């Protein structure tokens, strides 16, 4: 299968990004043709400091490699290096009804937060996402739950384009994990863990052991003392159980059994120890790669080259179908 997915460079990567998406990318690259990118074009839908954005984009490529993405097994690139993506997004914007974009919950949330400063890019965001995916004729898109609505719009865009201009795009499938598709905030377990929220609500992949222990210790749990999985009644402890289960690679039931009669404090300590141990190799690898500038630049160049060649083929076909004069 051909697989495509992206992640924004802003904020710091947290365990939600890892468990909901990146963890699957690492597995998928072993068996499929994968294209993964850092979505800097999407990032500028909110104001960014240009120098900080450059730094963050580079840092995120390093993080992805440190986590296990390998350039021998996948194509890793920076979204803005592929000029065809905004071109295709523009074409998609002309076949997408305004009403459909207005229904996007992420747009509504961000618009409410930014009030009068909301820009048109925020509104068109899903058409760019559709272009990112369809440009590579992706069959599967591994994402967390919060991207499902955008994926549905992408599928509709592909259908609409095919109907109007002839069969061109495959209809991609969202690949959402059964467990971990929505890791919740540590301080408010009714909401998803989010890069734009205060740092004590998230475990960052690059957090030092001390920070991990403090955050887990302070994580909001629910009334009672029994470590049991009940997302509706006990969202806090169920979220921590999910995290434990995924990092330890054992089922939630087994985690429950392991901590039966042990209480929240023992469970939290064990979870913090587990996270410290599991994230340690990543911190080490990141530090090692951070000083290898030339190597990382080469990865980015190679990624752009490979992604461009696929993107150019698709756009040549699209331009002809839409009716752009080619000379
Ligand atoms: P972004 O950068 O917000 O998130 C990257 C990936 O992490 C997942 N995720 C989570 N999963 C579980 N629990 C959480 N708390 C959590 N928070 C984030 C997201 O679902 C996502 O899979 N618009 C996208 C980037 C993008 C993209 C694309 C993705 C641009 N073009 C094309 C797929 C295909 C975004 O902002 O993701």
Boltz pocket constraint, residues with backbone or C-beta under 6 A from the ligand:
constraints:
  - pocket:
      binder: B
      contacts: [[A, 4], [A, 5], [A, 6], [A, 7], [A, 8], [A, 9], [A, 15], [A, 16], [A, 17], [A, 18], [A, 19], [A, 20], [A, 21], [A, 22], [A, 39], [A, 42], [A, 128], [A, 129], [A, 132], [A, 133], [A, 141], [A, 142], [A, 143], [A, 144], [A, 145], [A, 146], [A, 147], [A, 180], [A, 181], [A, 182], [A, 183], [A, 184], [A, 192], [A, 193], [A, 194]]
      max_distance: 6.0
